[in-house]
Amino acid sequence: MADSKKLREHILKSGLKYKYIAQKLGITSAGLKLKIDNVNEFKINEVNMLCIILGIDDLNIKEDIFFDSVLNSIQHKW
């Protein structure tokens, strides 16, 4: 699950429109918003492409946005 707030902040910082980002990902604007809101999940290739589009190349930032909740849930199970 993506951290919606952090992802939206990066999109806002980039100055890019949802429609443009969605087109680059090969999905609709509505589909992108559903993924950002965690109604639908991002595919790995979409996460990679989104990071390229937004200029996110720091692994820690990627993990923080896209994998932090997953890692936390795994840690809580142990």
TAVENCOR-V887520 format. One record per helix or strand. SS is the DSSP state (H for helix, E for strand). FROM is the first residue (numbers start at 0). LEN is the number of residues. Records with the same first field share a line. If there is no record, write none. Layout:
SS=FROM-LEN ; FROM-LEN
This chain:
H=3-11 ; 17-8 ; 28-8 ; 43-11 ; 58-19
